[in-house]
Amino acid sequence: MTDEQIKYGLQKLNEYGVIVSGDAEKLGIGAMTAERWQSFFDKMVKAGVFKPNTNYKESFTLQFVNKGLDAYK
């Protein structure tokens, strides 16, 4: 790819909020919240993917995320 193509791609990613939007604007790239995990889990239970008694909280950690955008500079 040429530098111009890369520049264009980065501009479009920013324009459409592909990398930095929603929670990532405040919490940083790769943002996760316990509330979003709860919402995902509830939807999967409703769809029959997970059993309601599954301890989904053991499947993730917030230890390494939500450091803000400045953490990635």
Biopython code that builds the backbone (N, CA, C, O; Angstrom):
import numpy as np
from Bio.PDB.StructureBuilder import StructureBuilder

atoms = [
    (1, "MET", "N", (0.845, -1.186, 0.000)),
    (1, "MET", "CA", (0.000, 0.000, 0.000)),
    (1, "MET", "C", (0.884, 1.240, 0.000)),
    (1, "MET", "O", (1.965, 1.262, 0.588)),
    (2, "THR", "N", (0.406, 2.236, -0.655)),
    (2, "THR", "CA", (1.144, 3.505, -0.672)),
    (2, "THR", "C", (0.825, 4.277, 0.607)),
    (2, "THR", "O", (-0.141, 3.980, 1.308)),
    (3, "ASP", "N", (1.651, 5.262, 0.887)),
    (3, "ASP", "CA", (1.387, 6.121, 2.040)),
    (3, "ASP", "C", (0.029, 6.802, 1.911)),
    (3, "ASP", "O", (-0.681, 6.982, 2.900)),
    (4, "GLU", "N", (-0.321, 7.177, 0.694)),
    (4, "GLU", "CA", (-1.604, 7.841, 0.460)),
    (4, "GLU", "C", (-2.773, 6.911, 0.764)),
    (4, "GLU", "O", (-3.778, 7.348, 1.326)),
    (5, "GLN", "N", (-2.656, 5.637, 0.401)),
    (5, "GLN", "CA", (-3.716, 4.674, 0.686)),
    (5, "GLN", "C", (-3.871, 4.438, 2.190)),
    (5, "GLN", "O", (-4.984, 4.326, 2.704)),
    (6, "ILE", "N", (-2.746, 4.365, 2.875)),
    (6, "ILE", "CA", (-2.779, 4.191, 4.327)),
    (6, "ILE", "C", (-3.417, 5.406, 4.985)),
    (6, "ILE", "O", (-4.254, 5.270, 5.878)),
    (7, "LYS", "N", (-3.023, 6.587, 4.542)),
    (7, "LYS", "CA", (-3.587, 7.827, 5.074)),
    (7, "LYS", "C", (-5.092, 7.867, 4.852)),
    (7, "LYS", "O", (-5.844, 8.227, 5.758)),
    (8, "TYR", "N", (-5.535, 7.499, 3.653)),
    (8, "TYR", "CA", (-6.958, 7.477, 3.332)),
    (8, "TYR", "C", (-7.691, 6.487, 4.247)),
    (8, "TYR", "O", (-8.751, 6.807, 4.785)),
    (9, "GLY", "N", (-7.130, 5.294, 4.422)),
    (9, "GLY", "CA", (-7.741, 4.288, 5.284)),
    (9, "GLY", "C", (-7.883, 4.767, 6.716)),
    (9, "GLY", "O", (-8.926, 4.569, 7.339)),
    (10, "LEU", "N", (-6.846, 5.394, 7.240)),
    (10, "LEU", "CA", (-6.895, 5.920, 8.603)),
    (10, "LEU", "C", (-7.938, 7.025, 8.738)),
    (10, "LEU", "O", (-8.644, 7.103, 9.743)),
    (11, "GLN", "N", (-8.028, 7.875, 7.721)),
    (11, "GLN", "CA", (-9.037, 8.934, 7.741)),
    (11, "GLN", "C", (-10.441, 8.341, 7.791)),
    (11, "GLN", "O", (-11.293, 8.832, 8.532)),
    (12, "LYS", "N", (-10.690, 7.294, 7.013)),
    (12, "LYS", "CA", (-12.012, 6.666, 6.987)),
    (12, "LYS", "C", (-12.311, 5.957, 8.307)),
    (12, "LYS", "O", (-13.435, 6.024, 8.805)),
    (13, "LEU", "N", (-11.324, 5.288, 8.870)),
    (13, "LEU", "CA", (-11.523, 4.641, 10.167)),
    (13, "LEU", "C", (-11.941, 5.667, 11.208)),
    (13, "LEU", "O", (-12.850, 5.419, 12.001)),
    (14, "ASN", "N", (-11.278, 6.818, 11.207)),
    (14, "ASN", "CA", (-11.620, 7.889, 12.142)),
    (14, "ASN", "C", (-12.988, 8.486, 11.819)),
    (14, "ASN", "O", (-13.793, 8.728, 12.718)),
    (15, "GLU", "N", (-13.245, 8.720, 10.544)),
    (15, "GLU", "CA", (-14.506, 9.321, 10.116)),
    (15, "GLU", "C", (-15.706, 8.488, 10.543)),
    (15, "GLU", "O", (-16.713, 9.034, 10.994)),
    (16, "TYR", "N", (-15.607, 7.176, 10.405)),
    (16, "TYR", "CA", (-16.717, 6.286, 10.729)),
    (16, "TYR", "C", (-16.690, 5.774, 12.174)),
    (16, "TYR", "O", (-17.555, 4.992, 12.568)),
    (17, "GLY", "N", (-15.711, 6.207, 12.957)),
    (17, "GLY", "CA", (-15.647, 5.808, 14.363)),
    (17, "GLY", "C", (-15.413, 4.324, 14.567)),
    (17, "GLY", "O", (-15.932, 3.735, 15.516)),
    (18, "VAL", "N", (-14.637, 3.717, 13.687)),
    (18, "VAL", "CA", (-14.409, 2.275, 13.768)),
    (18, "VAL", "C", (-13.557, 1.912, 14.984)),
    (18, "VAL", "O", (-13.806, 0.894, 15.631)),
    (19, "ILE", "N", (-12.577, 2.717, 15.291)),
    (19, "ILE", "CA", (-11.664, 2.392, 16.390)),
    (19, "ILE", "C", (-12.007, 3.167, 17.651)),
    (19, "ILE", "O", (-12.034, 2.600, 18.743)),
    (20, "VAL", "N", (-12.269, 4.455, 17.506)),
    (20, "VAL", "CA", (-12.551, 5.297, 18.671)),
    (20, "VAL", "C", (-13.973, 5.846, 18.553)),
    (20, "VAL", "O", (-14.230, 6.812, 17.834)),
    (21, "SER", "N", (-14.887, 5.201, 19.279)),
    (21, "SER", "CA", (-16.265, 5.660, 19.376)),
    (21, "SER", "C", (-16.875, 5.012, 20.613)),
    (21, "SER", "O", (-16.268, 4.128, 21.216)),
    (22, "GLY", "N", (-18.042, 5.439, 20.981)),
    (22, "GLY", "CA", (-18.714, 4.857, 22.148)),
    (22, "GLY", "C", (-17.857, 4.930, 23.397)),
    (22, "GLY", "O", (-17.292, 5.979, 23.706)),
    (23, "ASP", "N", (-17.757, 3.833, 24.109)),
    (23, "ASP", "CA", (-16.976, 3.783, 25.359)),
    (23, "ASP", "C", (-15.506, 4.105, 25.128)),
    (23, "ASP", "O", (-14.846, 4.627, 26.027)),
    (24, "ALA", "N", (-14.981, 3.808, 23.952)),
    (24, "ALA", "CA", (-13.563, 4.037, 23.668)),
    (24, "ALA", "C", (-13.199, 5.515, 23.680)),
    (24, "ALA", "O", (-12.046, 5.859, 23.938)),
    (25, "GLU", "N", (-14.157, 6.392, 23.407)),
    (25, "GLU", "CA", (-13.868, 7.829, 23.448)),
    (25, "GLU", "C", (-13.451, 8.269, 24.842)),
    (25, "GLU", "O", (-12.612, 9.156, 24.996)),
    (26, "LYS", "N", (-14.035, 7.654, 25.848)),
    (26, "LYS", "CA", (-13.738, 8.013, 27.236)),
    (26, "LYS", "C", (-12.714, 7.071, 27.870)),
    (26, "LYS", "O", (-11.811, 7.505, 28.584)),
    (27, "LEU", "N", (-12.871, 5.779, 27.596)),
    (27, "LEU", "CA", (-12.078, 4.769, 28.303)),
    (27, "LEU", "C", (-10.845, 4.291, 27.543)),
    (27, "LEU", "O", (-9.954, 3.682, 28.135)),
    (28, "GLY", "N", (-10.784, 4.558, 26.245)),
    (28, "GLY", "CA", (-9.635, 4.139, 25.442)),
    (28, "GLY", "C", (-9.975, 2.970, 24.530)),
    (28, "GLY", "O", (-11.013, 2.324, 24.672)),
    (29, "ILE", "N", (-9.079, 2.719, 23.600)),
    (29, "ILE", "CA", (-9.252, 1.643, 22.630)),
    (29, "ILE", "C", (-9.323, 0.304, 23.363)),
    (29, "ILE", "O", (-8.531, 0.049, 24.270)),
    (30, "GLY", "N", (-10.253, -0.534, 22.978)),
    (30, "GLY", "CA", (-10.435, -1.829, 23.629)),
    (30, "GLY", "C", (-11.267, -1.749, 24.892)),
    (30, "GLY", "O", (-11.245, -2.668, 25.711)),
    (31, "ALA", "N", (-12.002, -0.656, 25.058)),
    (31, "ALA", "CA", (-12.791, -0.446, 26.270)),
    (31, "ALA", "C", (-13.771, -1.591, 26.516)),
    (31, "ALA", "O", (-14.380, -2.124, 25.590)),
    (32, "MET", "N", (-13.900, -1.944, 27.770)),
    (32, "MET", "CA", (-14.877, -2.945, 28.202)),
    (32, "MET", "C", (-15.465, -2.476, 29.520)),
    (32, "MET", "O", (-14.799, -1.800, 30.304)),
    (33, "THR", "N", (-16.713, -2.838, 29.756)),
    (33, "THR", "CA", (-17.335, -2.551, 31.047)),
    (33, "THR", "C", (-18.066, -3.786, 31.539)),
    (33, "THR", "O", (-18.482, -4.636, 30.751)),
    (34, "ALA", "N", (-18.216, -3.872, 32.839)),
    (34, "ALA", "CA", (-18.958, -4.986, 33.430)),
    (34, "ALA", "C", (-20.410, -4.956, 32.947)),
    (34, "ALA", "O", (-21.030, -6.003, 32.765)),
    (35, "GLU", "N", (-20.945, -3.756, 32.744)),
    (35, "GLU", "CA", (-22.324, -3.629, 32.280)),
    (35, "GLU", "C", (-22.497, -4.196, 30.874)),
    (35, "GLU", "O", (-23.509, -4.833, 30.582)),
    (36, "ARG", "N", (-21.518, -3.968, 30.002)),
    (36, "ARG", "CA", (-21.600, -4.507, 28.642)),
    (36, "ARG", "C", (-21.496, -6.035, 28.664)),
    (36, "ARG", "O", (-22.188, -6.712, 27.905)),
    (37, "TRP", "N", (-20.641, -6.574, 29.523)),
    (37, "TRP", "CA", (-20.544, -8.032, 29.647)),
    (37, "TRP", "C", (-21.859, -8.607, 30.159)),
    (37, "TRP", "O", (-22.313, -9.641, 29.670)),
    (38, "GLN", "N", (-22.470, -7.953, 31.130)),
    (38, "GLN", "CA", (-23.762, -8.404, 31.670)),
    (38, "GLN", "C", (-24.819, -8.403, 30.568)),
    (38, "GLN", "O", (-25.586, -9.357, 30.438)),
    (39, "SER", "N", (-24.858, -7.341, 29.783)),
    (39, "SER", "CA", (-25.823, -7.237, 28.690)),
    (39, "SER", "C", (-25.617, -8.341, 27.653)),
    (39, "SER", "O", (-26.576, -8.957, 27.186)),
    (40, "PHE", "N", (-24.355, -8.579, 27.300)),
    (40, "PHE", "CA", (-24.039, -9.644, 26.345)),
    (40, "PHE", "C", (-24.472, -11.001, 26.892)),
    (40, "PHE", "O", (-25.096, -11.799, 26.193)),
    (41, "PHE", "N", (-24.133, -11.245, 28.143)),
    (41, "PHE", "CA", (-24.487, -12.524, 28.771)),
    (41, "PHE", "C", (-25.992, -12.717, 28.789)),
    (41, "PHE", "O", (-26.484, -13.790, 28.440)),
    (42, "ASP", "N", (-26.726, -11.696, 29.188)),
    (42, "ASP", "CA", (-28.187, -11.789, 29.238)),
    (42, "ASP", "C", (-28.766, -12.131, 27.868)),
    (42, "ASP", "O", (-29.687, -12.942, 27.763)),
    (43, "LYS", "N", (-28.232, -11.521, 26.832)),
    (43, "LYS", "CA", (-28.702, -11.806, 25.463)),
    (43, "LYS", "C", (-28.382, -13.241, 25.060)),
    (43, "LYS", "O", (-29.192, -13.892, 24.400)),
    (44, "MET", "N", (-27.222, -13.735, 25.444)),
    (44, "MET", "CA", (-26.848, -15.102, 25.097)),
    (44, "MET", "C", (-27.685, -16.126, 25.866)),
    (44, "MET", "O", (-28.000, -17.192, 25.337)),
    (45, "VAL", "N", (-28.047, -15.809, 27.108)),
    (45, "VAL", "CA", (-28.935, -16.682, 27.871)),
    (45, "VAL", "C", (-30.295, -16.739, 27.177)),
    (45, "VAL", "O", (-30.868, -17.812, 26.992)),
    (46, "LYS", "N", (-30.793, -15.581, 26.801)),
    (46, "LYS", "CA", (-32.092, -15.516, 26.123)),
    (46, "LYS", "C", (-32.074, -16.299, 24.806)),
    (46, "LYS", "O", (-33.077, -16.905, 24.428)),
    (47, "ALA", "N", (-30.933, -16.284, 24.113)),
    (47, "ALA", "CA", (-30.798, -17.001, 22.843)),
    (47, "ALA", "C", (-30.536, -18.494, 23.046)),
    (47, "ALA", "O", (-30.544, -19.263, 22.085)),
    (48, "GLY", "N", (-30.303, -18.906, 24.304)),
    (48, "GLY", "CA", (-30.060, -20.312, 24.593)),
    (48, "GLY", "C", (-28.617, -20.743, 24.421)),
    (48, "GLY", "O", (-28.326, -21.939, 24.408)),
    (49, "VAL", "N", (-27.708, -19.786, 24.288)),
    (49, "VAL", "CA", (-26.291, -20.107, 24.110)),
    (49, "VAL", "C", (-25.651, -20.468, 25.445)),
    (49, "VAL", "O", (-24.867, -21.414, 25.523)),
    (50, "PHE", "N", (-25.981, -19.720, 26.497)),
    (50, "PHE", "CA", (-25.441, -19.973, 27.829)),
    (50, "PHE", "C", (-26.569, -20.360, 28.774)),
    (50, "PHE", "O", (-27.720, -19.966, 28.584)),
    (51, "LYS", "N", (-26.223, -21.136, 29.794)),
    (51, "LYS", "CA", (-27.173, -21.445, 30.853)),
    (51, "LYS", "C", (-27.197, -20.268, 31.823)),
    (51, "LYS", "O", (-26.164, -19.638, 32.049)),
    (52, "PRO", "N", (-28.349, -19.963, 32.395)),
    (52, "PRO", "CA", (-28.455, -18.805, 33.294)),
    (52, "PRO", "C", (-27.530, -18.862, 34.508)),
    (52, "PRO", "O", (-27.165, -17.820, 35.052)),
    (53, "ASN", "N", (-27.150, -20.053, 34.935)),
    (53, "ASN", "CA", (-26.297, -20.169, 36.129)),
    (53, "ASN", "C", (-24.807, -20.135, 35.801)),
    (53, "ASN", "O", (-23.981, -20.345, 36.689)),
    (54, "THR", "N", (-24.447, -19.876, 34.545)),
    (54, "THR", "CA", (-23.032, -19.761, 34.160)),
    (54, "THR", "C", (-22.421, -18.550, 34.850)),
    (54, "THR", "O", (-23.008, -17.468, 34.846)),
    (55, "ASN", "N", (-21.250, -18.728, 35.439)),
    (55, "ASN", "CA", (-20.560, -17.602, 36.081)),
    (55, "ASN", "C", (-19.718, -16.893, 35.027)),
    (55, "ASN", "O", (-18.510, -17.110, 34.929)),
    (56, "TYR", "N", (-20.363, -16.053, 34.252)),
    (56, "TYR", "CA", (-19.678, -15.357, 33.159)),
    (56, "TYR", "C", (-18.617, -14.381, 33.663)),
    (56, "TYR", "O", (-17.710, -14.022, 32.912)),
    (57, "LYS", "N", (-18.712, -13.952, 34.903)),
    (57, "LYS", "CA", (-17.756, -12.975, 35.442)),
    (57, "LYS", "C", (-16.339, -13.544, 35.554)),
    (57, "LYS", "O", (-15.377, -12.790, 35.694)),
    (58, "GLU", "N", (-16.212, -14.872, 35.492)),
    (58, "GLU", "CA", (-14.890, -15.495, 35.508)),
    (58, "GLU", "C", (-14.237, -15.484, 34.130)),
    (58, "GLU", "O", (-13.083, -15.889, 33.993)),
    (59, "SER", "N", (-14.951, -15.030, 33.119)),
    (59, "SER", "CA", (-14.434, -15.093, 31.747)),
    (59, "SER", "C", (-13.734, -13.824, 31.281)),
    (59, "SER", "O", (-13.237, -13.777, 30.155)),
    (60, "PHE", "N", (-13.684, -12.796, 32.122)),
    (60, "PHE", "CA", (-13.042, -11.552, 31.702)),
    (60, "PHE", "C", (-12.434, -10.823, 32.888)),
    (60, "PHE", "O", (-12.755, -11.091, 34.045)),
    (61, "THR", "N", (-11.552, -9.900, 32.565)),
    (61, "THR", "CA", (-10.986, -9.001, 33.560)),
    (61, "THR", "C", (-10.927, -7.601, 32.956)),
    (61, "THR", "O", (-10.735, -7.449, 31.750)),
    (62, "LEU", "N", (-11.088, -6.609, 33.771)),
    (62, "LEU", "CA", (-10.964, -5.217, 33.335)),
    (62, "LEU", "C", (-9.603, -4.644, 33.749)),
    (62, "LEU", "O", (-9.361, -3.443, 33.625)),
    (63, "GLN", "N", (-8.736, -5.505, 34.232)),
    (63, "GLN", "CA", (-7.442, -5.091, 34.774)),
    (63, "GLN", "C", (-6.572, -4.367, 33.746)),
    (63, "GLN", "O", (-5.847, -3.437, 34.098)),
    (64, "PHE", "N", (-6.636, -4.781, 32.490)),
    (64, "PHE", "CA", (-5.703, -4.266, 31.501)),
    (64, "PHE", "C", (-6.339, -3.291, 30.506)),
    (64, "PHE", "O", (-5.687, -2.893, 29.541)),
    (65, "VAL", "N", (-7.563, -2.909, 30.717)),
    (65, "VAL", "CA", (-8.286, -2.029, 29.798)),
    (65, "VAL", "C", (-8.779, -0.778, 30.501)),
    (65, "VAL", "O", (-8.613, -0.619, 31.710)),
    (66, "ASN", "N", (-9.386, 0.101, 29.729)),
    (66, "ASN", "CA", (-10.002, 1.327, 30.258)),
    (66, "ASN", "C", (-8.974, 2.283, 30.876)),
    (66, "ASN", "O", (-9.213, 2.899, 31.915)),
    (67, "LYS", "N", (-7.838, 2.383, 30.210)),
    (67, "LYS", "CA", (-6.768, 3.260, 30.688)),
    (67, "LYS", "C", (-6.841, 4.649, 30.043)),
    (67, "LYS", "O", (-6.040, 5.525, 30.368)),
    (68, "GLY", "N", (-7.796, 4.851, 29.135)),
    (68, "GLY", "CA", (-7.949, 6.134, 28.450)),
    (68, "GLY", "C", (-7.124, 6.173, 27.173)),
    (68, "GLY", "O", (-6.214, 5.365, 26.986)),
    (69, "LEU", "N", (-7.443, 7.105, 26.309)),
    (69, "LEU", "CA", (-6.750, 7.204, 25.025)),
    (69, "LEU", "C", (-5.289, 7.586, 25.177)),
    (69, "LEU", "O", (-4.459, 7.168, 24.370)),
    (70, "ASP", "N", (-4.960, 8.362, 26.186)),
    (70, "ASP", "CA", (-3.576, 8.783, 26.372)),
    (70, "ASP", "C", (-2.640, 7.629, 26.674)),
    (70, "ASP", "O", (-1.432, 7.749, 26.471)),
    (71, "ALA", "N", (-3.162, 6.533, 27.148)),
    (71, "ALA", "CA", (-2.338, 5.380, 27.474)),
    (71, "ALA", "C", (-1.750, 4.721, 26.230)),
    (71, "ALA", "O", (-0.810, 3.934, 26.337)),
    (72, "TYR", "N", (-2.290, 5.031, 25.050)),
    (72, "TYR", "CA", (-1.862, 4.396, 23.821)),
    (72, "TYR", "C", (-0.921, 5.265, 22.994)),
    (72, "TYR", "O", (-0.579, 4.912, 21.865)),
    (73, "LYS", "N", (-0.510, 6.377, 23.542)),
    (73, "LYS", "CA", (0.390, 7.278, 22.803)),
    (73, "LYS", "C", (1.836, 6.960, 23.115)),
    (73, "LYS", "O", (2.739, 7.610, 22.589)),
]
sb = StructureBuilder()
sb.init_structure("model")
sb.init_model(0)
sb.init_chain("A")
sb.init_seg("    ")
for serial, (resi, resn, name, xyz) in enumerate(atoms, 1):
    if name == "N":
        sb.init_residue(resn, " ", resi, " ")
    sb.init_atom(name, np.array(xyz, "f"), 0.0, 1.0, " ", f" {name:<3s}", serial, name[0])
structure = sb.get_structure()
